[in-house]
Amino acid sequence: MKHKILALISASWMSFLASGCGAPMADNSTTAARVDSSSDAARCPSAPENRALSYFWWRTRKEVIMPVWSNDGQMVAAFEQSYEEMKSWDPLAGTTKKRKFCHRLVVQNPDGSGRRYVGPVRAGQAIAPFYFKPAGRIYIGAYQEQTRHFYRVEADGTRRLIATLAPGDELLPSPDGDVLARITLPVPYCDIQGPESPLPLVTYKVQMLNADGQAVGPQQSVTQRCFSLGLTWNSAQNFIVFDGESAQAFDAQGTDLGAVPQPGCAYPRTSSSEVDSQGRVLGYNDKGQIAIISTDGQAFGCQ
C-alpha cells in the first residue's frame, strides 16, 4: 500500500506540472501580444475570448501561472498561459477539453507595477520559471507535444535551448543561476516486486551544466530508493540528492562530496521560488492578480 501511495503522489506531481493550473490574469499591460513564428501561430489559440463555455465551440482562456520571486527578491516572474477549451461529453476527459496551449513570460514589481512581457507568445505549456535577476537570465521549462524543453531566456526575450528532458528527468538551477544540476532517471525507472516488498534501490545520473547547457565536471552516480527522490540546493551552492534514508552532495563543479546529513527541509529547492528570502509568499488576490499572500513562508536556506 505504501508503494502505491508513493506512486500516486509521484504521478499526481507530474500531472500538476503538466496542467499549468493558475488563476485568471488581469491584463493591465499595453503591450500587444505577438506570436513568434507562423508555426507557433498555427498552434496558439485563435478562438474568441468572450464566448460562453459550450459543448459546441471553442473559446480562448488566459491564466497567470507559477509566479516566482527573482533570487534577489526585487522582481517577480510568471507565465501568461493561453489555451482553447470547450465542455466535454466524455466524463473521463474531465469537465472541459483543452488544446492549443501557448505561453508568454512576464515580469513585474511585487506590487504589480512595471509589468512587461519578455519575448513573444510561444507554443507549448509552460513549466517552472526560475528568475535570476542579478545574472540577467530566467530559466523556464515548456512542453512541446509530449517533450519537455528547458530554456535560458535573456532580458530581451531571446531564448537558448539548454536541454531536452526525458520523462521524469529534472533540471534545477543553482542559487546564483550559474550552474544547473541535471538528474537522469534510469529506464525502466522502478520495478516493484509486490506491495509488501521494499522499495528497490535505483541509480541516478547527476551532471552539472553551465548556463549554455554544456557539461561541467564529470557525470556522477547516486543510488537512492525509487519514488522517494528528493533534490535541493543549499546556500553553500551544493546540490543534495536524498531519499529519507541517505543523502549525497555534489558541488557546483560536479565533484562528489559524499554522504551528508539529511537536509533540514526539502523546499524551496533553490533561491528563486514563490517564497523569497524574507518569507513572503506569492499567490493571487481575488482579482486573479499576483499578490503577496503571506509573510511567514519557509525561505530558501533551511537546508
C-alpha positions, -999 to 999 in steps of 0.1 A, spaced: 0 0 0 29 24 9 44 19 -26 11 25 -43 6 58 -24 41 69 -32 35 61 -69 2 80 -69 19 110 -53 47 109 -80 21 106 -108 0 135 -93 30 158 -91 39 152 -128 3 157 -137 3 190 -118 34 202 -136 18 194 -170 -15 210 -161 -4 246 -157 -30 253 -131 -34 290 -123 -57 320 -118 -73 342 -145 -49 370 -154 -60 406 -154 -43 421 -185 -30 456 -174 -3 456 -200 -5 479 -231 19 456 -249 1 437 -277 6 400 -278 26 388 -307 34 352 -318 70 343 -326 66 325 -358 40 312 -383 44 277 -369 37 289 -334 7 310 -347 -9 278 -361 -5 261 -327 -18 290 -305 -54 299 -296 -75 317 -322 -110 312 -308 -128 343 -294 -122 350 -257 -157 364 -250 -176 333 -258 -196 313 -231 -182 279 -223 -201 254 -246 -202 218 -259 -202 231 -295 -175 256 -299 -141 265 -286 -132 296 -266 -98 311 -256 -88 314 -219 -58 332 -204 -43 325 -170 -14 336 -150 5 307 -136 36 299 -115 47 333 -101 82 333 -86 105 358 -70 138 368 -85 166 354 -64 173 389 -50 137 394 -40 133 425 -62 111 413 -90 85 387 -99 83 364 -130 53 344 -141 37 330 -173 6 342 -191 -7 309 -204 -35 307 -231 -54 278 -245 -87 268 -261 -114 250 -242 -149 236 -246 -172 214 -225 -165 177 -227 -191 150 -234 -166 124 -221 -167 121 -182 -132 105 -184 -118 137 -200 -128 160 -171 -152 189 -173 -135 206 -203 -113 197 -232 -83 219 -238 -60 223 -267 -35 248 -283 -16 257 -252 7 287 -255 26 308 -231 43 342 -226 68 352 -200 60 383 -179 80 402 -152 68 428 -128 74 446 -95 60 428 -64 32 454 -62 21 447 -98 36 478 -113 61 479 -142 46 447 -157 61 438 -191 63 409 -214 97 392 -220 96 379 -256 67 368 -278 40 343 -273 54 307 -277 37 274 -283 35 248 -256 27 245 -219 50 264 -196 66 249 -166 86 263 -136 103 296 -142 135 304 -122 144 342 -122 180 352 -116 178 390 -119 214 398 -109 226 374 -136 201 388 -161 185 355 -170 154 334 -165 152 297 -169 119 281 -180 106 248 -190 80 242 -217 62 212 -232 61 208 -269 37 180 -275 49 154 -250 85 166 -249 99 189 -222 125 215 -231 144 237 -208 155 272 -219 175 302 -208 157 334 -215 176 367 -218 163 401 -208 154 409 -244 133 378 -247 157 357 -268 159 321 -256 185 294 -258 177 257 -255 196 243 -225 183 207 -226 156 183 -238 145 162 -209 133 126 -208 101 118 -188 110 121 -151 143 139 -156 149 170 -136 169 202 -141 174 226 -112 194 258 -113 219 267 -85 211 296 -61 232 320 -82 218 307 -115 253 300 -130 250 262 -129 222 237 -134 220 202 -119 206 176 -143 195 143 -128 186 115 -152 163 86 -142 170 51 -154 146 34 -178 127 14 -167 126 35 -136 114 13 -108 105 -24 -107 85 -32 -76 80 -69 -70 50 -67 -47 30 -44 -24 50 -56 7 84 -57 -9 109 -29 0 114 -1 -25 143 -11 -47 174 9 -50 178 29 -82 210 45 -96 205 80 -110 230 101 -130 239 136 -120 255 161 -144 262 198 -138 256 221 -167 267 257 -173 243 285 -184 248 274 -220 239 238 -213 274 225 -216 286 198 -192 307 210 -161 328 183 -145 322 146 -146 289 128 -147 283 112 -113 261 84 -100 239 83 -69 219 54 -56 186 60 -38 152 44 -32 128 48 -61 97 70 -57 115 87 -28 139 110 -46 144 145 -32 165 172 -48 176 206 -34 205 231 -35 217 246 -3 230 281 4 266 268 2 260 261 -36 260 223 -30 234 201 -47 219 174 -24 201 142 -35 182 124 -7 156 98 -1 148 100 36 174 73 44 206 87 29 218 119 13 246 127 -11 260 161 -21 278 175 -52 294 209 -55 288 232 -85 317 218 -104 302 183 -102 326 169 -75 310 142 -54 312 153 -18 299 120 -5 274 113 22 259 143 41 232 146 67 196 148 55 187 184 46 166 203 72 140 210 46 132 200 10 117 232 -2 123 258 -16 148 239 -36 167 270 -49 168 307 -44 140 315 -69 106 302 -59 72 315 -48 89 323 -14 116 350 -11 144 353 15 121 372 38 94 346 38 70 365 15 48 340 -4 34 348 -38 -2 338 -48 -32 355 -63 -57 380 -49 -95 379 -55 -90 397 -89 -67 370 -102 -36 393 -99 -3 382 -85 0 392 -49 19 386 -16 -5 363 3 17 355 33 48 368 50 58 338 71 68 312 44 98 290 48 126 306 29 154 290 9 184 283 32 166 260 56 185 230 42 
